[in-house]
Amino acid sequence: MSTEQAAGYASQYYHFQQQAIQRFGSEIYIKPHLVAPWIYEIARQRALLDRVAALLGDEILLWSSDIFNKPAGSDKRVGFHQDSPYWGLSPEDGLVSVWIALTSSQPESGCMQVIRQTHNIGLLPHRKTYAPDNMLSVGQEVEYDCDSALVTDVALQPGEYSIHHFNLIHGGQPNSSTQDRIGLVFRFIRPGMVQSQGPDSATLMRGNNSGGYQLETPPATELGEPEMAQLRRVFAESPSGFGGQMLA
Ligand SMILES: O=C(O)CCC(=O)C(=O)O
């Protein structure tokens, strides 16, 4: 998307979270595409889904979405981790994450960093640190002795996006800039992905739902009653809701 579109979405993001706090007492940063039509529309863009289809094929579900806002000047960071060990999904080549920069995401603002080539090394052990500055659900950190030359900044201008593999080790440093760093992330899967944690739900984006996922209803109104009821149900019942407001 253009820089101007990204700036417009960043403003919508602040308004959305302000409303969520006022009406429901907290921000919503897991599966916000179920309660914000504009987020659902970003995920539906044809050019984006064409890219995802090139990787996953023509049947695409939106399994989850996250918003990672690293506030300006905060100590919040993301420990290096793989996504695959925590989400109950297999096989490992059936999910891709699309990370979209709504604001500038540069080394000084704590852009995502990846360890190149680690998508090929299988699942690695992680430790749960519960560190308060680590934005992940249990403060997870991968146990991997990495060659620092392979750590790569994924620097993005507002409106640009990157795509990462389910096993790729990624993380990032605090935001020492004067602007919030807002990343909107979509987790797309093939319907054939197996979920080991129980019945799951997802939103159909393209093709047929040939797997066993319960289909979610796209939102009609921002933070509307049926939209919020569905989100609460997904948080309570679906592995893709991460048990509520936990990140990654
Ligand atoms: O926003 C970030 O820097 C990290 C994002 C992340 O961990 C993910 O998309 O899985």
The ligand as an SDF file (V2000), in Angstrom:
LIG
                    3D

 10  9  0  0  0  0  0  0  0  0999 V2000
    6.6590   -7.3820   15.3640 O   0  0  0  0  0  0  0  0  0  0  0  0
    7.7080   -7.9500   15.5570 C   0  0  0  0  0  0  0  0  0  0  0  0
    8.7810   -7.3550   15.5970 O   0  0  0  0  0  0  0  0  0  0  0  0
    7.7350   -9.4480   15.7310 C   0  0  0  0  0  0  0  0  0  0  0  0
    6.6110  -10.1260   15.0520 C   0  0  0  0  0  0  0  0  0  0  0  0
    6.5260  -11.5720   15.2830 C   0  0  0  0  0  0  0  0  0  0  0  0
    7.1050  -12.1320   16.1840 O   0  0  0  0  0  0  0  0  0  0  0  0
    5.7090  -12.3420   14.3560 C   0  0  0  0  0  0  0  0  0  0  0  0
    5.1190  -11.7690   13.4400 O   0  0  0  0  0  0  0  0  0  0  0  0
    5.6130  -13.5620   14.5090 O   0  0  0  0  0  0  0  0  0  0  0  0
  1  2  2  0
  2  3  1  0
  2  4  1  0
  4  5  1  0
  5  6  1  0
  6  7  2  0
  6  8  1  0
  8  9  2  0
  8 10  1  0
M  END
$$$$
